[in-house]
Structures are given as C-alpha cells and as structure tokens.
C-alpha cells in the first residue's frame, strides 16, 4: 500500500478538511482533521479512522498506523 492509497481509503469514508499520510509501506503516520471528531474522545477518533481501514489492519496491508486527530477548530489552533 502507498501513502496515496491509504489517504484515498481514509478520505473515502471520513470527510477530512486536512489529511496527510507518511510512512515506509508498513508503518504509517497520519494527521487527520475532520468535523466528525467533534465531541469524541481520542480513542473514539482513532476507532473511527480504524473503521475506514476495515480488514486491511487485520490482513497486515496496514501494519501500523500512528495518528494525530483534530477537529477543524483544534487544527486552527495548531497554526
């Protein structure tokens, strides 16, 4: 899997205002900004992202994904 493929997979099921993915093909690092994270705890946000990956985590197509998740307002404060 490539970074572009992983980005497309996440974005296809989770509307994002910002999404960047980097990695080496097995270990990925993502920054994800979505209004759908509003009101969710960190673990709930991560679960929402993992749900977009479906079986790809279980079949080892995506071995590891570290992520930073933000709401749009949290992301604006980062700037």
C-alpha positions as CSV (number, residue, x, y, z in Angstrom):
1,X,0.0,0.0,0.0
2,X,1.2,3.5,-0.8
3,X,0.6,6.7,1.1
4,X,-1.7,7.9,-1.6
5,X,-3.8,4.7,-1.4
6,X,-4.0,5.0,2.3
7,X,-5.1,8.6,2.1
8,X,-7.7,7.7,-0.5
9,X,-9.0,4.9,1.7
10,X,-9.4,7.1,4.7
11,X,-10.9,10.0,2.8
12,X,-13.4,7.8,1.0
13,X,-15.2,7.1,4.3
14,X,-14.3,10.0,6.5
15,X,-14.7,13.6,5.3
16,X,-11.5,15.4,6.1
17,X,-10.5,19.1,5.8
18,X,-6.8,18.0,6.1
19,X,-5.2,14.6,5.6
20,X,-1.6,13.7,5.3
21,X,0.0,10.3,5.4
22,X,3.7,9.4,5.5
23,X,5.4,6.1,6.0
24,X,7.6,3.3,4.7
25,X,4.9,0.9,3.5
26,X,4.3,-0.8,6.8
27,X,4.5,1.9,9.4
28,X,2.3,4.9,8.8
29,X,1.9,8.3,10.4
30,X,-1.2,10.3,9.7
31,X,-2.5,13.7,10.5
32,X,-6.3,13.8,10.1
33,X,-8.6,16.8,10.6
34,X,-12.4,16.1,10.4
35,X,-15.5,17.7,11.8
36,X,-16.7,14.2,12.6
37,X,-14.3,14.2,15.5
38,X,-16.3,16.9,17.3
39,X,-17.3,15.7,20.8
40,X,-15.3,12.4,20.5
41,X,-12.6,11.3,22.9
42,X,-9.2,10.4,21.4
43,X,-9.9,6.6,21.4
44,X,-13.2,7.2,19.7
45,X,-11.5,9.2,17.0
46,X,-8.9,6.5,16.4
47,X,-11.6,3.9,16.3
48,X,-13.4,5.9,13.6
49,X,-10.3,6.0,11.5
50,X,-9.5,2.3,12.0
51,X,-13.1,1.6,10.9
52,X,-12.2,3.2,7.5
53,X,-9.4,0.6,7.1
54,X,-11.6,-2.4,7.7
55,X,-9.8,-5.7,7.1
56,X,-6.6,-4.0,5.9
57,X,-5.4,-3.8,9.5
58,X,-6.2,-7.5,10.1
59,X,-4.6,-8.7,6.9
60,X,-1.4,-6.7,7.6
61,X,-1.8,-4.5,4.5
62,X,-1.6,-1.7,7.0
63,X,0.8,-3.0,9.7
64,X,0.8,0.1,12.0
65,X,-0.8,3.5,11.9
66,X,0.1,6.3,14.3
67,X,-2.2,9.2,14.0
68,X,-2.9,12.7,15.3
69,X,-6.6,13.6,15.0
70,X,-8.0,17.1,15.3
71,X,-11.3,18.8,14.8
72,X,-11.1,21.8,12.5
73,X,-11.1,24.3,15.4
74,X,-8.3,22.3,17.1
75,X,-6.3,22.3,13.9
76,X,-6.8,26.1,13.5
77,X,-5.2,26.5,17.0
78,X,-2.2,24.5,15.9
79,X,-1.3,27.1,13.2
